[in-house]
Amino acid sequence: MFQAVAYVSRGLFRSYAGLSVRMNSTGIDQKGVLANRVAVVTGATDGIGFAIARRLARDGAHVVVSSRKQHNVDRAVAALQGEGLSVTGTVCHVGKAEDRERLVATVLEHYGGLDFLVCNAAVNPLVRSTLQASEEVWDKILDVNVKSPALLLSQLLPHMENRGMGAVILVSSIAAYIPHVELGPYNVSKTALLGLTRTLSLELAPKGIRVNCLVPGIIKTNFSKVLHMNEVFWNNFKEKYRLQRLGQPEDCAGLVSFLCSPDACYINGENIVVAGFSPQL
Ligand SMILES: NC(=O)c1ccc[n+]([C@@H]2O[C@H](COP(=O)([O-])OP(=O)(O)OC[C@H]3O[C@@H](n4cnc5c(N)ncnc54)[C@H](OP(=O)(O)O)[C@@H]3O)[C@@H](O)[C@H]2O)c1
């Protein structure tokens, strides 16, 4: 086995050197900055999740994609394998405990463990204000968007530890910083993820696992059609923040690969905006 990971200190913030080629138990010799690392991406069959899965695989990782619908998983796996990438997949509705267990079992069956978890899946069943949301809607949004990343991570954590470098990326939204009045509980759920990132980053630092957060702006996907296809909203937004174009899923993928890579080994607990502008000081 070609072991190219050099640890110069224990715990978080290790340094890594010469990570471009590394073989794992599959025996497939991947190349790239994430060579032979194992990544799990939720909500990975379309939009931002799909672009992230593709980028991680292009950078050398073995990637497990998942989403709620089998036909979407089959389509995504076929497309990525068709590009020669090392990808497998399974159905996982992140809000369902039995589906999360199936995802864990798939990871263990194929790779015996994992290095990176990208919690990208989210829902927004309501396009109205916070106070008009029913308890059912609140439960669904908080279950899928906020609780499921923590629950899935707790199930996968034993299989992420002691592998050298672990990274978790949560996916929040610009709505956490600039709430859209018609997306009430969704805004709140995405703000909660900023706090979850901070909390988990402290909890997992002693285990050598970093936790950071991707905060996308408005990115061209089905999910955001309600915003970017609303001419009045989009033109105002573009003008206010001096945007030159709509974001593309690929605009988010490079950051996630970087956050998983050795170059990010001293970056932990950050919420990083990919929006074409900055909503923060
Ligand atoms: N697009 C934007 O402008 C934007 C902006 C800020 C933040 N975000 C965030 O980025 C993430 C991805 O959004 P997107 O725009 O890429 O969405 P998208 O294009 O609609 O893709 C959503 C993906 O998630 C899967 N999915 C939906 N619900 C799921 C669930 N409960 N469990 C597992 N998988 C599920 C879908 O497949 P199935 O239908 O097969 O489940 C699909 O693969 C979300 O967290 C969203 O909040 C997006």
The ligand as an SDF file (V2000), in Angstrom:
LIG
                    3D

 48 52  0  0  0  0  0  0  0  0999 V2000
  -30.1730   26.6150   -5.2640 N   0  0  0  0  0  0  0  0  0  0  0  0
  -29.9740   27.6420   -4.4730 C   0  0  0  0  0  0  0  0  0  0  0  0
  -30.0850   28.8240   -4.8900 O   0  0  0  0  0  0  0  0  0  0  0  0
  -29.5790   27.4260   -3.0490 C   0  0  0  0  0  0  0  0  0  0  0  0
  -29.2350   28.5530   -2.2990 C   0  0  0  0  0  0  0  0  0  0  0  0
  -28.8540   28.3950   -0.9950 C   0  0  0  0  0  0  0  0  0  0  0  0
  -28.8030   27.1350   -0.4270 C   0  0  0  0  0  0  0  0  0  0  0  0
  -29.1570   26.0500   -1.1640 N   0  0  0  0  0  0  0  0  0  0  0  0
  -29.0720   24.7520   -0.5130 C   0  0  0  0  0  0  0  0  0  0  0  0
  -28.3500   23.8690   -1.3410 O   0  0  0  0  0  0  0  0  0  0  0  0
  -28.8010   22.5420   -1.1170 C   0  0  0  0  0  0  0  0  0  0  0  0
  -29.1150   21.8830   -2.4390 C   0  0  0  0  0  0  0  0  0  0  0  0
  -30.0990   22.6380   -3.1140 O   0  0  0  0  0  0  0  0  0  0  0  0
  -30.2580   22.5760   -4.6870 P   0  0  0  0  0  0  0  0  0  0  0  0
  -30.6500   23.9280   -5.1060 O   0  0  0  0  0  0  0  0  0  0  0  0
  -29.1040   21.9290   -5.3190 O   0  0  0  0  0  0  0  0  0  0  0  0
  -31.5330   21.6270   -4.8190 O   0  0  0  0  0  0  0  0  0  0  0  0
  -32.0460   20.6900   -6.0300 P   0  0  0  0  0  0  0  0  0  0  0  0
  -31.3870   21.0270   -7.3080 O   0  0  0  0  0  0  0  0  0  0  0  0
  -33.5240   20.7110   -5.9380 O   0  0  0  0  0  0  0  0  0  0  0  0
  -31.5220   19.2380   -5.5870 O   0  0  0  0  0  0  0  0  0  0  0  0
  -31.9620   18.6950   -4.3890 C   0  0  0  0  0  0  0  0  0  0  0  0
  -31.3840   17.3040   -4.2310 C   0  0  0  0  0  0  0  0  0  0  0  0
  -31.7220   16.8260   -2.9330 O   0  0  0  0  0  0  0  0  0  0  0  0
  -32.4830   15.6150   -3.0310 C   0  0  0  0  0  0  0  0  0  0  0  0
  -33.3970   15.6350   -1.8880 N   0  0  0  0  0  0  0  0  0  0  0  0
  -34.4630   16.4510   -1.6650 C   0  0  0  0  0  0  0  0  0  0  0  0
  -35.0160   16.1710   -0.4750 N   0  0  0  0  0  0  0  0  0  0  0  0
  -34.2780   15.1780    0.0880 C   0  0  0  0  0  0  0  0  0  0  0  0
  -34.3360   14.4750    1.3200 C   0  0  0  0  0  0  0  0  0  0  0  0
  -35.2990   14.6990    2.2160 N   0  0  0  0  0  0  0  0  0  0  0  0
  -33.4060   13.5270    1.5560 N   0  0  0  0  0  0  0  0  0  0  0  0
  -32.4280   13.2840    0.6550 C   0  0  0  0  0  0  0  0  0  0  0  0
  -32.3260   13.9040   -0.5160 N   0  0  0  0  0  0  0  0  0  0  0  0
  -33.2300   14.8490   -0.7950 C   0  0  0  0  0  0  0  0  0  0  0  0
  -33.0920   15.6460   -4.4320 C   0  0  0  0  0  0  0  0  0  0  0  0
  -33.3250   14.3510   -4.9980 O   0  0  0  0  0  0  0  0  0  0  0  0
  -34.6530   13.4790   -4.6940 P   0  0  0  0  0  0  0  0  0  0  0  0
  -35.8020   14.2580   -5.2210 O   0  0  0  0  0  0  0  0  0  0  0  0
  -34.4180   12.1730   -5.4010 O   0  0  0  0  0  0  0  0  0  0  0  0
  -34.6810   13.3080   -3.2130 O   0  0  0  0  0  0  0  0  0  0  0  0
  -31.9440   16.3070   -5.2060 C   0  0  0  0  0  0  0  0  0  0  0  0
  -30.9340   15.3680   -5.4950 O   0  0  0  0  0  0  0  0  0  0  0  0
  -29.9610   22.6540   -0.1340 C   0  0  0  0  0  0  0  0  0  0  0  0
  -29.4820   22.4530    1.1650 O   0  0  0  0  0  0  0  0  0  0  0  0
  -30.4220   24.0980   -0.2870 C   0  0  0  0  0  0  0  0  0  0  0  0
  -31.0370   24.5830    0.8860 O   0  0  0  0  0  0  0  0  0  0  0  0
  -29.5520   26.1740   -2.4600 C   0  0  0  0  0  0  0  0  0  0  0  0
  1  2  1  0
  2  3  2  0
  2  4  1  0
  4  5  1  0
  4 48  2  0
  5  6  2  0
  6  7  1  0
  7  8  2  0
  8  9  1  0
  8 48  1  0
  9 10  1  0
  9 46  1  0
 10 11  1  0
 11 12  1  0
 11 44  1  0
 12 13  1  0
 13 14  1  0
 14 15  2  0
 14 16  1  0
 14 17  1  0
 17 18  1  0
 18 19  2  0
 18 20  1  0
 18 21  1  0
 21 22  1  0
 22 23  1  0
 23 24  1  0
 23 42  1  0
 24 25  1  0
 25 26  1  0
 25 36  1  0
 26 27  1  0
 26 35  1  0
 27 28  2  0
 28 29  1  0
 29 30  1  0
 29 35  2  0
 30 31  1  0
 30 32  2  0
 32 33  1  0
 33 34  2  0
 34 35  1  0
 36 37  1  0
 36 42  1  0
 37 38  1  0
 38 39  2  0
 38 40  1  0
 38 41  1  0
 42 43  1  0
 44 45  1  0
 44 46  1  0
 46 47  1  0
M  CHG  2   8   1  16  -1
M  END
$$$$
